[in-house]
Amino acid sequence: MTVSASLMLGALVGAVNAVGAAWTAHRATAGEPGRALNLVLGGMVVRMVLILGAVALVLALLPVHRGAFVGGLGLLFVGGLLAEIAIALGRAPGSSRPPADA
């Protein structure tokens, strides 16, 4: 597999994680405050298990360029974490709530 294909595959796995993180955080902020932390942490555990399994399968079964795959995954993984934190703290663009430190 080429370096660019490995990079795109890693980015795809990272993007799926980022979308899941944003969706979980959005659902948590829309619900009861007492359940928000449970939903965010539970969603994180489920996503980590699924991502670990997906990465292990890709690295074991496909001839990917490991550096490119991990680089693409890592970039979007960190982006997803930052988006999840921003949404959970109410600082997402378009948020009508004041920042948490106000």
Secondary structure as UniProt FT lines:
FT   HELIX           3..30
FT   HELIX           33..61
FT   HELIX           66..88
FT   TURN            89..90
FT   TURN            93..94
FT   TURN            100..101
//
